Amino acid sequence: MSMSRASRSQERLVVVGGDAAGMSAASQARRLKGPDELEIVAFERGHFSSYSACGIPYWVGGDVEDRDQLIARSPEEHRARGIDLRMRTEVTELDVAGGRVRSRDLESGAEAWTSYDKLVLATGAHPMRPSLPGIDAPGVHGVQTLDDGQALLDTLARTAGRRAVVIGAGYIGVEMAEALINRGYEVTVVNRGQEPMSTLDPDMGRLVHEAMEGLGITMVNDAEVTKILTGEDGRVRAVATEDAEYPADVVVLGIGVRPETALAEAAGLPLGDHRGLLTDLAMRVRGHENIWAGGDCVEVLDLVSGRERHIALGTHANKHGQVIGANVGGGYATFPGVVGTAVSKVCDLEIARTGLREKDARRAGLRFETVTIESTSRAGYYPGADPMKVKMLAERRTGRLLGVQIVGREGAAKRVDIAAVALTACMTVEQMTALDLGYAPPFSPVWDPILVAARKAVIAVRAGSAP
């Protein structure tokens, strides 16, 4: 039994989860308060701490040579900074009323209670695993943690066959399909949606579809997986839909992730519509003065629609951790929300989005106009000027920017940051046309593609708002 709160002179912070949000919070709190003021105990059930899950597809695909390149700070480095990080230790129960957590050492099986004065929940998310026959067969992999990535690489090393099926075509599915192609596999992507990348509108997703097929990836859209077929050895041998079977020596789940909030739910903490924890602007769990939560296990405010969303991104998780650590350490910070910015790639095709898709805007009850333009990444006469397509949504009458999607070659994706800032500032498309963006022929046409789209959106808004 751990020392009770009453018998300790300093406060104790307990952190559940040793990746981006959790360890950012612990590190920031430690900067503000020394060990004599604040004891910090952190639990992580995996083998690794403070790593880039976003880099896993590039490690699997061979772009990143060594796993340790993805680790920002090792457990030993955290401990040297006065954080008692306990690896391979899973928290199995939260006693909110008693101010304590129960943990189990996954190596020895030993269990213990640890009391806390302040608690940070950074339990992350888990890959969706649909309830299908054969889904737990050897050779079927989710990819969310470094342990998952290592398990997949171990399977690839042991498997003689070279056929892979990826289920789902979101960011993870698309990136893993490219990674497997790079490793010399024949890759089929089975996708329930109309087009890959459901974070885009279908017309923009079609461009991604064409690029994937250009890489040699077989795209199967509008298809629902019904079962995973196994061979006599129990290993996966194929993925079945209602209409066909696709041979597979390895299967990767790229369906998406869900917040890991079973512990929180069992403890009676508030969850949102997406099963993520609900917090205030200071990342404090609503209704609980001494509990904070951040990272992939929380829902955040969408600043464009005004609704709560679940977005699993390392950028948000690190910001959450900084905010939590500042508040736990006696300072004050807030996380106001997000606009939903994300970028990815398929080979040399860059994909970006921010704000609302058409269906998001309809769901929010907004009336809007859409425009799509084609431009180039540089002045048309300058060598290497690659085409890009920009789609822009603007609110009817007000002209407020609602969303931007970009698909193109080198220099396309990061242009979405202009739109992300404009969304955060609640700018109209007319205001955007006057933005003083950098120009020189090697970097942009005289009218940047974002500004071309904004000009066209202004015309559409005026026409759509006319009596």
C-alpha positions as CSV (number, residue, x, y, z in Angstrom):
1,M,0.0,0.0,0.0
2,S,1.3,3.4,-1.0
3,M,1.8,6.2,1.5
4,S,-1.4,8.1,2.2
5,R,-1.9,11.7,1.2
6,A,-2.2,12.8,4.8
7,S,1.3,11.5,5.7
8,R,3.1,13.2,2.8
9,S,4.6,16.7,3.0
10,Q,4.6,17.3,-0.8
11,E,1.8,16.9,-3.4
12,R,1.8,13.8,-5.6
13,L,0.9,14.0,-9.3
14,V,-0.1,10.6,-10.9
15,V,0.0,10.4,-14.7
16,V,-1.7,7.5,-16.5
17,G,0.0,7.1,-19.9
18,G,3.6,7.7,-20.8
19,D,3.4,9.2,-24.3
20,A,3.0,12.7,-25.7
21,A,0.3,14.2,-23.5
22,G,1.2,12.5,-20.3
23,M,4.9,13.0,-20.4
24,S,4.6,16.6,-21.7
25,A,2.3,17.3,-18.7
26,A,4.8,15.6,-16.3
27,S,7.8,17.4,-17.8
28,Q,6.1,20.8,-17.8
29,A,4.9,20.4,-14.2
30,R,8.4,19.3,-13.2
31,R,9.9,22.5,-14.7
32,L,7.5,24.6,-12.5
33,K,7.8,22.6,-9.3
34,G,10.8,20.7,-7.9
35,P,10.8,17.3,-6.3
36,D,10.5,18.7,-2.8
37,E,7.1,20.4,-3.8
38,L,5.7,17.8,-6.3
39,E,6.3,14.1,-6.5
40,I,5.4,12.8,-10.0
41,V,4.6,9.1,-10.6
42,A,3.7,8.0,-14.2
43,F,2.5,4.7,-15.4
44,E,3.0,3.3,-18.9
45,R,1.8,-0.2,-19.9
46,G,4.0,-0.4,-23.0
47,H,7.7,-0.7,-23.6
48,F,8.3,2.9,-24.8
49,S,7.7,6.4,-23.7
50,S,7.5,9.8,-25.5
51,Y,7.5,8.5,-29.0
52,S,6.1,9.6,-32.4
53,A,3.2,7.3,-33.3
54,C,2.8,9.4,-36.5
55,G,6.2,8.1,-37.6
56,I,5.3,4.4,-37.4
57,P,4.2,4.0,-41.1
58,Y,7.5,5.6,-42.2
59,W,9.5,3.2,-40.0
60,V,7.5,0.2,-41.3
61,G,8.1,1.4,-44.8
62,G,11.8,1.9,-44.4
63,D,12.0,5.7,-44.6
64,V,13.0,5.8,-41.0
65,E,15.7,3.2,-40.4
66,D,15.7,2.7,-36.7
67,R,12.8,2.5,-34.2
68,D,14.7,4.6,-31.6
69,Q,14.7,7.6,-34.0
70,L,11.0,7.9,-33.2
71,I,11.6,8.2,-29.4
72,A,11.9,11.7,-28.2
73,R,12.8,10.9,-24.6
74,S,13.5,7.5,-23.0
75,P,12.3,6.4,-19.6
76,E,15.8,6.8,-18.2
77,E,15.8,10.4,-19.3
78,H,12.5,11.1,-17.7
79,R,13.7,9.5,-14.4
80,A,16.8,11.6,-14.5
81,R,14.5,14.6,-14.5
82,G,12.8,13.5,-11.3
83,I,9.8,11.7,-12.8
84,D,9.1,8.2,-11.4
85,L,8.1,6.6,-14.7
86,R,7.0,3.0,-14.2
87,M,7.1,1.1,-17.5
88,R,5.1,-2.1,-18.3
89,T,2.7,-1.1,-15.6
90,E,-1.0,-0.9,-16.4
91,V,-3.5,1.1,-14.4
92,T,-6.5,-1.1,-13.9
93,E,-8.8,1.0,-11.7
94,L,-9.5,4.6,-10.8
95,D,-10.9,5.3,-7.3
96,V,-11.9,8.9,-7.7
97,A,-13.6,9.2,-4.3
98,G,-10.5,7.8,-2.6
99,G,-8.0,9.7,-4.7
100,R,-6.0,6.6,-5.8
101,V,-5.3,4.3,-8.7
102,R,-4.7,0.6,-8.8
103,S,-1.9,-0.6,-11.1
104,R,-0.5,-4.0,-12.2
105,D,3.1,-4.8,-13.1
106,L,2.7,-6.7,-16.4
107,E,5.9,-8.6,-15.9
108,S,5.4,-9.8,-12.3
109,G,1.6,-9.5,-12.0
110,A,2.0,-7.6,-8.7
111,E,-0.7,-5.1,-7.9
112,A,-0.7,-1.9,-5.8
113,W,-2.7,1.2,-5.0
114,T,-1.1,4.6,-5.5
115,S,-2.7,7.7,-4.0
116,Y,-2.7,11.1,-5.7
117,D,-3.4,14.7,-5.1
118,K,-3.6,15.5,-8.8
119,L,-4.3,13.0,-11.6
120,V,-3.6,13.3,-15.3
121,L,-5.3,10.8,-17.7
122,A,-3.5,10.4,-21.0
123,T,-4.6,6.9,-21.9
124,G,-4.6,7.6,-25.7
125,A,-6.7,5.7,-28.2
126,H,-6.9,2.1,-29.6
127,P,-7.3,0.9,-33.2
128,M,-10.8,0.0,-34.1
129,R,-11.2,-3.8,-34.3
130,P,-14.6,-4.7,-35.8
131,S,-16.3,-7.8,-34.3
132,L,-15.6,-10.0,-37.3
133,P,-14.8,-13.7,-37.5
134,G,-11.0,-14.1,-37.6
135,I,-10.2,-10.6,-36.5
136,D,-7.9,-11.8,-33.8
137,A,-6.0,-14.3,-36.0
138,P,-2.2,-14.1,-36.2
139,G,-1.2,-11.8,-39.0
140,V,-3.9,-9.2,-38.3
141,H,-2.4,-6.0,-36.9
142,G,-3.6,-2.6,-35.6
143,V,-0.9,0.1,-35.7
144,Q,-1.1,2.6,-32.9
145,T,1.9,2.2,-30.7
146,L,5.6,1.3,-31.2
147,D,4.8,-2.1,-29.8
148,D,2.2,-2.5,-32.6
149,G,4.7,-1.4,-35.2
150,Q,7.3,-3.8,-33.9
151,A,4.8,-6.6,-33.9
152,L,3.9,-5.9,-37.5
153,L,7.6,-5.8,-38.6
154,D,8.2,-9.1,-36.8
155,T,5.3,-10.6,-38.8
156,L,6.6,-9.2,-42.1
157,A,10.0,-10.7,-41.3
158,R,8.5,-14.2,-40.6
159,T,6.0,-14.3,-43.4
160,A,7.1,-15.7,-46.7
161,G,4.1,-14.4,-48.7
162,R,4.0,-10.9,-50.2
163,R,0.3,-10.1,-50.2
164,A,-1.1,-7.5,-47.9
165,V,-4.6,-6.2,-47.3
166,V,-5.3,-2.9,-45.6
167,I,-8.8,-2.5,-44.2
168,G,-9.8,1.1,-44.2
169,A,-8.5,4.1,-46.2
170,G,-8.1,6.9,-43.7
171,Y,-4.7,8.5,-42.8
172,I,-3.4,5.3,-41.2
173,G,-4.7,3.0,-44.0
174,V,-3.3,5.1,-46.8
175,E,0.1,5.6,-45.1
176,M,0.4,1.9,-44.3
177,A,-0.6,0.9,-47.9
178,E,2.3,3.0,-49.1
179,A,4.6,1.6,-46.5
180,L,3.8,-2.0,-47.6
181,I,4.2,-1.1,-51.3
182,N,7.7,0.2,-50.4
183,R,8.5,-3.1,-48.8
184,G,7.6,-4.9,-52.0
185,Y,4.1,-6.2,-51.1
186,E,1.1,-6.5,-53.4
187,V,-1.3,-4.3,-51.6
188,T,-5.1,-4.2,-51.7
189,V,-7.0,-1.6,-49.7
190,V,-10.6,-2.5,-48.8
191,N,-12.6,0.7,-48.0
192,R,-16.2,1.0,-47.0
193,G,-16.3,4.6,-48.2
194,Q,-17.0,6.0,-51.7
195,E,-13.4,7.1,-52.0
196,P,-10.2,6.9,-49.8
197,M,-9.6,9.7,-47.2
198,S,-13.0,10.2,-45.8
199,T,-11.7,13.4,-44.1
200,L,-11.9,14.9,-47.6
201,D,-15.0,15.3,-49.8
202,P,-15.4,12.5,-52.3
203,D,-14.4,14.7,-55.3
204,M,-11.0,15.4,-53.6
205,G,-10.7,11.8,-52.4
206,R,-10.9,10.6,-56.0
207,L,-7.5,12.3,-56.6
208,V,-6.0,10.2,-53.8
209,H,-7.7,7.1,-55.3
210,E,-6.0,7.7,-58.7
211,A,-2.6,8.3,-57.1
212,M,-2.9,5.1,-55.1
213,E,-3.7,3.1,-58.2
214,G,-0.8,4.7,-59.9
215,L,1.5,3.2,-57.2
216,G,0.1,-0.2,-58.0
217,I,-2.3,-0.4,-55.0
218,T,-5.6,-2.1,-55.7
219,M,-8.4,0.1,-54.4
220,V,-11.7,-1.6,-53.5
221,N,-14.2,1.1,-52.5
222,D,-17.8,0.8,-51.2
223,A,-16.9,-2.6,-49.7
224,E,-17.7,-4.0,-46.3
225,V,-15.4,-6.6,-44.8
226,T,-17.5,-9.6,-43.5
227,K,-14.8,-11.9,-42.2
228,I,-11.1,-12.7,-42.0
229,L,-10.4,-16.1,-43.4
230,T,-7.7,-18.3,-41.9
231,G,-5.7,-21.3,-43.0
232,E,-5.2,-24.7,-41.4
233,D,-2.4,-23.1,-39.3
234,G,-4.8,-20.5,-37.9
235,R,-3.1,-17.6,-39.6
236,V,-4.8,-15.1,-41.8
237,R,-5.1,-16.2,-45.5
238,A,-7.7,-13.8,-46.9
239,V,-10.1,-10.9,-46.3
240,A,-13.7,-11.5,-47.4
241,T,-16.4,-9.1,-48.4
242,E,-19.9,-9.9,-49.5
243,D,-18.7,-10.1,-53.1
244,A,-15.1,-11.3,-53.1
245,E,-12.1,-12.7,-51.3
246,Y,-8.7,-11.0,-51.3
247,P,-5.7,-13.2,-50.5
248,A,-3.6,-11.9,-47.6
249,D,-0.5,-13.0,-45.8
250,V,-0.8,-10.0,-43.5
251,V,-3.7,-7.7,-42.7
252,V,-3.4,-4.1,-41.4
253,L,-6.3,-2.4,-39.7
254,G,-6.5,1.2,-40.9
255,I,-10.1,1.9,-39.8
256,G,-9.3,4.6,-37.3
257,V,-9.1,4.8,-33.6
258,R,-11.3,5.3,-30.6
259,P,-10.5,7.0,-27.3
260,E,-9.2,4.7,-24.6
261,T,-11.6,5.6,-21.9
262,A,-12.8,2.4,-20.3
263,L,-11.1,3.3,-17.0
264,A,-12.6,6.7,-17.0
265,E,-16.1,5.5,-17.8
266,A,-15.9,2.9,-15.1
267,A,-14.9,5.6,-12.7
268,G,-17.9,7.7,-13.7
269,L,-16.0,10.5,-15.5
270,P,-17.9,12.4,-18.2
271,L,-17.6,11.2,-21.8
272,G,-18.8,12.9,-25.0
273,D,-20.7,11.6,-28.0
274,H,-17.4,10.2,-29.4
275,R,-16.6,8.4,-26.1
276,G,-13.8,10.8,-25.3
277,L,-13.3,12.6,-22.0
278,L,-14.8,16.0,-21.7
279,T,-12.7,18.8,-20.3
280,D,-12.8,22.6,-19.8
281,L,-10.4,25.0,-21.4
282,A,-7.7,24.3,-18.9
283,M,-8.0,20.6,-19.8
284,R,-9.5,19.8,-16.4
285,V,-12.1,17.0,-16.5
286,R,-15.5,18.6,-16.1
287,G,-16.8,18.4,-12.6
288,H,-13.4,17.3,-11.1
289,E,-11.1,19.9,-9.6
290,N,-8.0,17.7,-9.4
291,I,-8.2,15.5,-12.5
292,W,-7.0,16.6,-16.0
293,A,-7.0,14.7,-19.3
294,G,-5.3,15.2,-22.7
295,G,-4.3,13.6,-25.9
296,D,-6.2,11.0,-27.9
297,C,-8.5,10.1,-25.0
298,V,-10.3,13.5,-25.0
299,E,-12.8,15.4,-27.2
300,V,-11.9,18.9,-28.2
301,L,-13.9,21.9,-29.4
302,D,-14.1,22.5,-33.1
303,L,-13.8,26.2,-33.5
304,V,-15.5,26.2,-36.9
305,S,-18.6,24.2,-36.1
306,G,-18.8,24.9,-32.4
307,R,-19.1,21.1,-31.6
308,E,-17.0,18.6,-29.8
309,R,-14.8,16.3,-31.9
310,H,-12.4,13.5,-31.4
311,I,-9.1,14.1,-33.3
312,A,-6.2,11.9,-32.6
313,L,-3.1,13.9,-33.5
314,G,0.3,14.3,-31.8
315,T,0.2,18.0,-32.3
316,H,-2.8,18.3,-30.1
317,A,-1.5,15.9,-27.5
318,N,1.7,17.8,-26.9
319,K,-0.2,21.1,-26.6
320,H,-2.7,19.4,-24.2
321,G,0.3,18.2,-22.1
322,Q,1.9,21.7,-22.0
323,V,-1.4,23.2,-20.8
324,I,-2.0,20.5,-18.2
325,G,1.5,20.7,-16.9
326,A,1.3,24.5,-16.5
327,N,-2.0,24.2,-14.6
328,V,-0.8,21.3,-12.4
329,G,2.4,23.2,-11.7
330,G,0.7,26.3,-10.4
331,G,0.5,28.4,-13.5
332,Y,-2.4,28.9,-15.9
333,A,-2.9,28.0,-19.5
334,T,-5.8,27.0,-21.8
335,F,-6.4,25.0,-25.0
336,P,-9.2,26.9,-26.9
337,G,-9.8,24.2,-29.5
338,V,-8.9,23.1,-33.0
339,V,-9.9,23.8,-36.6
340,G,-9.2,20.2,-37.8
341,T,-5.9,20.6,-39.7
342,A,-4.2,17.5,-41.0
343,V,-1.7,16.6,-43.8
344,S,-0.5,13.4,-45.3
345,K,0.9,12.0,-48.5
346,V,0.8,9.1,-50.9
347,C,4.2,8.8,-52.5
348,D,4.7,12.4,-53.9
349,L,1.0,13.3,-53.8
350,E,0.4,15.7,-50.8
351,I,-3.0,15.8,-49.1
352,A,-4.2,18.5,-46.7
353,R,-7.4,19.6,-45.1
354,T,-8.6,22.0,-42.5
355,G,-12.0,23.1,-41.3
356,L,-15.3,21.5,-42.4
357,R,-16.1,19.2,-45.3
358,E,-19.4,19.6,-47.1
359,K,-21.2,17.1,-44.9
360,D,-19.8,18.7,-41.8
361,A,-21.2,22.0,-42.8
362,R,-24.6,20.5,-43.5
363,R,-24.6,18.7,-40.2
364,A,-23.9,21.9,-38.4
365,G,-26.8,23.5,-40.2
366,L,-24.7,25.9,-42.2
367,R,-25.5,27.3,-45.7
368,F,-22.4,27.5,-47.8
369,E,-20.8,27.8,-51.2
370,T,-18.0,25.7,-52.6
371,V,-15.4,26.4,-55.2
372,T,-12.5,24.3,-56.6
373,I,-9.6,25.8,-58.5
374,E,-6.5,24.3,-60.2
375,S,-3.2,26.1,-59.9
376,T,0.5,25.4,-59.6
377,S,3.0,25.3,-56.7
378,R,5.3,27.8,-58.4
379,A,5.1,30.3,-61.2
380,G,4.0,28.3,-64.3
381,Y,7.2,29.2,-66.2
382,Y,9.5,28.1,-63.3
383,P,11.0,24.6,-63.4
384,G,9.2,22.1,-61.1
385,A,5.8,23.9,-61.2
386,D,3.5,21.1,-60.2
387,P,-0.3,21.2,-60.4
388,M,-2.5,21.4,-57.3
389,K,-6.2,21.5,-56.7
390,V,-7.7,23.6,-53.9
391,K,-11.3,23.3,-52.7
392,M,-12.8,26.0,-50.5
393,L,-16.0,26.3,-48.5
394,A,-17.4,29.6,-47.4
395,E,-20.5,30.5,-45.5
396,R,-23.3,32.0,-47.6
397,R,-24.0,35.7,-46.9
398,T,-21.2,36.2,-44.3
399,G,-18.4,34.8,-46.5
400,R,-16.8,33.3,-43.4
401,L,-14.2,30.7,-44.4
402,L,-15.4,27.2,-43.4
403,G,-12.9,24.8,-44.8
404,V,-10.1,24.1,-47.3
405,Q,-8.9,20.9,-48.9
406,I,-5.7,20.7,-51.0
407,V,-4.4,17.8,-53.1
408,G,-1.2,18.3,-55.2
409,R,2.5,17.6,-55.5
410,E,5.5,19.2,-53.8
411,G,4.7,22.4,-52.0
412,A,0.9,21.8,-51.8
413,A,0.1,20.4,-48.4
414,K,1.7,23.1,-46.1
415,R,-0.3,25.8,-47.8
416,V,-3.2,24.6,-45.7
417,D,-1.6,26.4,-42.8
418,I,-2.7,29.7,-44.3
419,A,-6.2,28.5,-44.2
420,A,-5.8,27.2,-40.7
421,V,-4.8,30.6,-39.4
422,A,-7.6,32.2,-41.3
423,L,-10.1,29.8,-39.8
424,T,-8.8,30.5,-36.3
425,A,-9.1,34.2,-36.9
426,C,-12.7,33.8,-38.3
427,M,-11.7,35.5,-41.5
428,T,-13.9,35.9,-44.5
429,V,-12.8,34.8,-47.9
430,E,-12.9,38.5,-49.0
431,Q,-10.5,39.4,-46.1
432,M,-8.2,36.5,-47.2
433,T,-7.8,37.9,-50.7
434,A,-5.8,40.8,-49.2
435,L,-3.4,38.6,-47.3
436,D,0.2,39.6,-47.8
437,L,1.7,36.2,-48.6
438,G,5.3,35.6,-49.7
439,Y,5.9,35.6,-53.4
440,A,8.8,34.7,-55.7
441,P,8.6,32.5,-58.8
442,P,10.4,29.5,-57.1
443,F,7.7,29.5,-54.4
444,S,4.4,30.6,-55.8
445,P,2.5,32.1,-58.7
446,V,1.8,35.9,-58.3
447,W,-1.6,34.8,-57.0
448,D,-1.0,32.0,-54.5
449,P,-3.5,29.1,-55.0
450,I,-5.1,29.8,-51.7
451,L,-5.8,33.4,-52.8
452,V,-7.1,32.3,-56.2
453,A,-9.6,30.0,-54.4
454,A,-10.5,32.8,-52.0
455,R,-11.2,35.2,-54.9
456,K,-13.4,32.6,-56.6
457,A,-15.2,32.0,-53.3
458,V,-15.9,35.7,-53.0
459,I,-17.7,35.6,-56.3
460,A,-19.7,32.5,-55.3
461,V,-20.7,34.0,-52.0
462,R,-21.9,37.2,-53.7
463,A,-23.9,35.2,-56.3
464,G,-25.4,32.9,-53.8
465,S,-26.4,35.7,-51.5
466,A,-28.1,37.8,-54.2
467,P,-31.8,38.2,-53.8
